């Protein structure tokens, strides 16, 4: 597999992947994270692309099979400034992954994307909905530690906050 920046011709495919992800999440006990708001909106992905924070994962045939947002820096995620029921482990300089999704065509797409992000910065933060047991399981399998609860701007549902730091 390969990770690269998203380009204009990927946009329709990315939106198909997000539609698949919403359906998958609903079928696996997580209908509220993205479903009711038809999240993420196309305009947000276009902004991510413009800001060079949108990435796609291609399989060995060059087909786009996954997508995600990635950024790194100091205090880059405003919703991570306030964490309750715990605390972050590391410093304020970190990478963040959001809106990760795959088309379900191959196993390991999500782990591959997160592994790529970990290799970029060595310190990664990510959050997920309490009902997203699939993502929680993957993060725990990859060695992430549950740090507490954060709240996002899009809704009032709490998110479980996770962190991974290279030894």
C-alpha positions in Angstrom: 0.0 0.0 0.0 1.0 3.6 -0.5 0.0 6.9 1.1 -0.1 10.2 -0.9 -1.7 13.6 -0.8 -5.2 13.8 -2.1 -5.8 15.4 -5.5 -8.9 16.8 -7.2 -9.6 13.6 -9.2 -9.8 11.6 -5.9 -12.7 13.6 -4.4 -15.6 11.6 -5.7 -13.9 8.4 -4.7 -13.2 9.8 -1.2 -16.9 10.7 -0.8 -17.8 7.1 -1.8 -15.5 5.8 0.8 -17.1 8.0 3.5 -20.5 6.8 2.4 -19.3 3.2 2.8 -17.8 4.0 6.2 -21.1 5.6 7.5 -22.9 2.5 6.5 -20.3 0.2 8.1 -20.4 2.2 11.3 -24.2 2.1 11.5 -24.1 -1.7 11.0 -21.5 -2.1 13.7 -23.4 -0.2 16.5 -22.1 3.3 15.8 -24.9 5.1 13.8 -24.4 8.5 15.5 -20.7 9.4 14.9 -21.1 10.4 11.2 -24.5 9.2 10.1 -27.0 11.9 11.3 -24.9 14.7 9.9 -23.7 12.9 6.7 -20.2 13.6 8.0 -17.8 14.6 6.7 -19.1 17.2 4.2 -17.5 17.5 0.8 -16.6 21.2 1.6 -14.5 20.1 4.5 -12.6 17.5 2.4 -11.9 20.2 -0.2 -10.5 22.5 2.5 -8.4 19.6 3.8 -7.0 19.2 0.3 -6.3 22.9 -0.1 -4.5 22.9 3.2 -2.5 19.7 2.2 -3.9 17.7 5.1 -5.9 15.2 3.1 -4.4 11.9 2.3 -5.4 8.7 0.4 -4.3 5.2 0.8 -3.8 3.2 -2.5 -3.6 -0.5 -2.7 -0.9 -2.3 -4.7 -2.9 -1.8 -7.9 -3.0 2.0 -7.4 -6.7 2.1 -6.4 -7.8 4.5 -3.7 -9.0 2.3 -0.8 -8.8 4.6 2.2 -8.6 8.3 3.2 -7.8 10.4 6.3 -6.8 13.8 7.6 -3.3 14.2 9.0 -1.6 17.2 10.5 1.3 17.7 13.0 2.6 20.5 15.1 2.1 22.2 18.5 -1.4 22.6 19.8 -2.8 21.9 16.3 -6.1 20.5 17.5 -8.2 23.0 19.5 -10.6 20.4 20.8 -7.6 18.6 22.4 -6.8 21.6 24.7 -9.5 20.5 27.1 -9.5 16.9 28.2 -11.5 15.5 31.1 -11.5 12.2 33.0 -7.7 12.0 32.4 -4.8 13.8 30.8 -2.6 13.6 27.7 0.7 11.7 28.2 3.1 13.7 26.1 4.0 17.3 25.1 2.0 19.6 22.9 3.9 18.8 19.7 2.1 15.9 18.1 0.4 14.5 15.0 -3.3 14.0 14.7 -5.4 11.8 12.5 -9.1 12.5 11.8 -11.8 11.2 9.4 -10.0 8.0 8.7 -12.1 5.6 6.5 -11.6 2.7 4.2 -13.7 1.1 1.5 -13.5 -2.3 3.3 -11.9 -4.0 0.3 -8.8 -5.1 2.1 -7.9 -5.8 5.8 -5.5 -3.6 7.5 -6.1 -0.3 5.6 -6.8 1.7 8.8 -3.8 0.2 10.6 -1.6 1.0 7.6 -2.7 4.7 7.5 -2.2 5.1 11.3 1.1 3.4 11.1 2.2 5.8 8.4 1.2 8.8 10.6 3.1 7.3 13.6 6.2 7.0 11.4 5.9 10.6 10.3 6.0 12.1 13.8 6.4 9.5 16.6 3.7 11.0 18.7 0.0 10.7 17.6 -3.3 11.7 19.1 -6.7 10.5 17.8 -10.2 10.4 19.1 -13.3 8.4 18.4 -16.9 8.1 19.4 -17.8 5.9 22.4 -19.8 3.6 20.2 -17.0 3.1 17.7 -15.8 -0.2 19.1 -14.0 -1.2 15.8 -11.8 1.9 16.0 -11.2 1.5 19.7 -10.1 -2.1 19.2 -7.7 -1.1 16.4 -6.2 1.7 18.5 -5.6 -0.6 21.5 -4.1 -3.3 19.2 -1.7 -0.6 17.8 -0.6 0.3 21.4 -2.5 3.5 21.9 -3.4 4.5 25.4 -6.8 5.8 26.4 -6.2 9.3 28.0 -9.6 10.7 28.7 -12.6 12.5 27.1 -12.7 15.4 24.6 -15.6 17.1 22.9 -15.8 18.1 19.3 -17.5 21.2 17.8 -19.7 19.2 15.5 -22.0 17.7 18.1 -22.3 17.2 21.9 -21.2 13.5 22.0 -18.1 12.9 24.0 -15.1 11.3 22.2 -12.6 8.9 23.7 -9.1 10.4 23.4 -6.1 8.2 22.6 -2.4 8.8 22.4 0.6 6.9 21.1 4.2 8.0 21.8 7.3 6.4 20.5 9.6 5.1 23.2 
